[in-house]
């Protein structure tokens, strides 16, 4: 036995194993030999055999605490956590001061999602052995899992006071700092760990994560590459490397990194999820869904993957009308599967951390979405109501008390949403009646953010995690919450699916019903809504006169541009249609060749998305539409790269006619393009998202180019080219009356009146 134990301590496991086995044959009652034989099985990656051998030792001598502890390690590796916990309880009963057993017990409790009990176990281990680094690290991990990264940081700082210059502590301290959004400090923590241990692959990979957060993409890639050079089979580093390659626009390389990660570790949901999101962005819908479902198979509680697998059934851009029908059916089927999965309490709890934001791309199908939105919105609200405690609602304002109005958005920065809504609200709402509280849930900030903060009586930004935002709103106790959009920012969607104020309303930043019972009112424009509008929403409609916003025109002048530099022939008529490509449905592609047939040689100008793969799909659709009329799309269609705002408006000035996309019209872009006095052709479709431009033209009294049908749309476009005098008259009318679209103070007063009435009635 002494010889076997000496060999064991020297790491000569095979020789030690032979001697232990010989002892069990010669002296079958020797529990130590059975136990240590099991320990070698554990060390050599055979947990089943380890559990059996150590179990045999316990049968022979039930008083060996270490045997229970080591058997628990084997059982935990086998996923038999309840048995492992029982074994550890017996170890501790035999030896209450066994710090390792307490630490292992905490690890098992973490696996059972009993984080508070785990924290107590780790604390006991540390109390017994203050320099027990592994227990400190595990306690920090448990604190981070409960969302208390600050306490985790304190834990690591205390441990470093006991064990300074410990690389694993510096590394984990960096992780806590990363959770807290202190990216520069996290980077310093990883650098400290690497200085102590230059071959620390995990620290290099985590360093890459911090650099990615700091948008130092080239440095992040180099850090991931170093981690992989140190450990070529490091699956997580390959997956994280894919994330930075995606940010760099190297999509094929990113996909290769994800593929390497999933090959190395098929049971890690992370790379499957990231791979699915990239494939979805590229328009490879079925592959994306398969990858996201693989993430769910790897971890049924991966809420982001479950939700994304449902949403990914909706394409960003469609190749044909038939594809829309197919994808809509598949989305509805996936939505019902998500509902069914939520019947499981564990899945429901996992979903409660993520669910909320409705599907962004559903309204791009051009259909009435009230039923599918009601299914998803209702599911999100039920899950959050069940899993989160209700918040107390503030009483109505007393006489003379201002209404506390919370404005929730991820876009208190230079962005369309800010320009359309937030800017006007913050500048114009009467502060004698309203206390305005801003909740900037977005991760990006700029000079507009700082200006917004100054215009609010209270302004929250930079909070970490959904729960922190919920708590901030609860602390502010608003009488009403106003959302500029629900469907774009994920934190906003999660908050909107909860009852956080007596009155909750949104406006048309994302022009679609939420389907959420928690949303009381949809603030819209009477000019933009169809007669059937009430059937398009689950919220109560509030139709303001005019455009339903206070929009301030840009001060900056459009960029000076020339046609030739953009590949345009100034001798030919130019039709501008520069909206985002998902707005263009296949059912309307015929319009462009029909116009060209009537006009003759001309140019249709579109703008590319950031995704070349989707732009290629759009270009192919145009090729098919023109070919069906015996025409070559390449002779008529120009797709420009994505343009800066001032250049975008500048190029509009080169156009003879603006073609507003049927089905989903321009909003902010139309308002900004009024600076060029354009002749705009629009057809107000059945849904509000297709009626923005028509509403703007009606607001300024320039209705001659609003078509009553698609055929008339074509006729107006052709007439504007054939009759330059009429075109000039139309453009002159826009120039003379465009000021009527801006700075609508009557809207602000109507909004104030509505909010006061709604709060009083709540």
C-alpha angles and dihedrals in degrees: 000000000000090000092048092049091050091052089047092053090049090056093247090135101164092054093045090048092055092053094046089050091050090052091052089054095046096038108021092177094061101112093185092063093050090047096049091044086056091049090056090050087053092049093049095051101260104123094163092056090041092056091049095048095045089045087056089052091052091051088056095043118011091184101075107106094189090056091059090046094051093043087054089055090054092046091049090054088052091052092246092132101159090054090046091053091050090050092051092049088056091048091052092045088056095042113018092180094057100123093185092056091051090049092049090047089056090051091052091047089052088054088053090052091245095133098163092052089046091054090054091050093050090047090054091050090051092047089055094045114018093188093053098128096184091055091050090050093048092048089052091050090052092049090051090050089056089052095254101122090154092062090045089055090051089050092053092045090054091048091051087054088060097036108024121187093028109149097206091053092049089049095050091043087057090053091054091049089050089053088053092053092247092133098165091050090047089053090053089051092053091046089053091052091049092048088057094042115021093187094056100131094179091055092051090051092048089046086057089054091054092048090049090054088051090051091240089139101168091049091047091053091050090051093051090047090053091051090052092046088055092046114016092186093054099129098185092053090053090051094048089047087057089056094057092044088054090052088051090054092245093131099165091050090047091052090050090053092050090048090052091049094050091047091053096043112016092172094060107098095198100079091040089054095047091045090052093050091051093048089049091052089052092053094249092134104170093045089049092052091048092051093047091049088052087056089053091048089053092049118011088193094058095117097184091055093048092052094041092050087058095044093045090069085077111081120221092221127013128224094202144358089254089060090056091056092048095046093046090054092048092048092053090049091050090048091055090048089053089052090051093048090052089064086079108086095219093050090046091052091049092048091052089072094057115018121103118077108096119230109289097205100046095091090053088074090075097234138117102270101184095111100048090041090052090053094051096037092048091049093050093049093047093050094049093043090053098043101040126057115248118255123231112251118230117243120253114281113274121236109298094009116127120240110252104227117190116201112199121196143134089217109071085134140069098316143118092257092054093048095047099046121350096058093055095043094050095045100041112031112111107252092198087067103029135048102205118212118187123207109192102192095173125103096223125078135179141157090300089057091054091048091049091052091054091053093054126078086219128012127189123195140148096037115157118232136000094272091059091055092049090051092048092054091046090051092051090050096204120200089214137015121210120197120195090202141353115203105047109062113053096211090051090052092051092050094045091058090064135071101246100148136024090247121037124178141159139195135217103282084123101025100221137094114259095216086219120138087209092067108084104181138024109208109211144151123269089214091055101048128091121225088254093052096119089065090057098061141055090201124078108263120236108191114199120199114254121010098330094242145073104236123184114204119236117267094206116091121237115263117266108247139165128220098233094058088060094048093257128137108227090201092066128068112267121213112193119206104160104162127130108282099240087068090068111086121198090237090071101043091100091069095076099054089041090058091045092052090057099039101038122214108017142134131247111200121204132171124235125236120232086258113082092191092060092043087055090054091051092048091051090052090054090048090054094046094051092042089055086062093045093256136125111239092202089067092056111026128074120182110196123202119257108293134213112249098254090046091048091055090042093056089049086065089063092058126097093201135015115218110206109209112253111238098024116035133192119276116171090012091057091049091049093046091057084083087075095051093236132190101233124193114202139165114204105223127202096275131064092243089066096047105061097100093044088052091051092050091048091048091057094040096247102124102142094099096048106109124217093205140010091257089054089048088061092044093052092048091051094045092052089060097041094047109047090174092059090045090054090049091051092049092047090053091053091050092049096048107026091102088073090071093062142073097009103188091174087066091054092051090048090050091051091049092049094049093049091049093046093049092048090051095046 
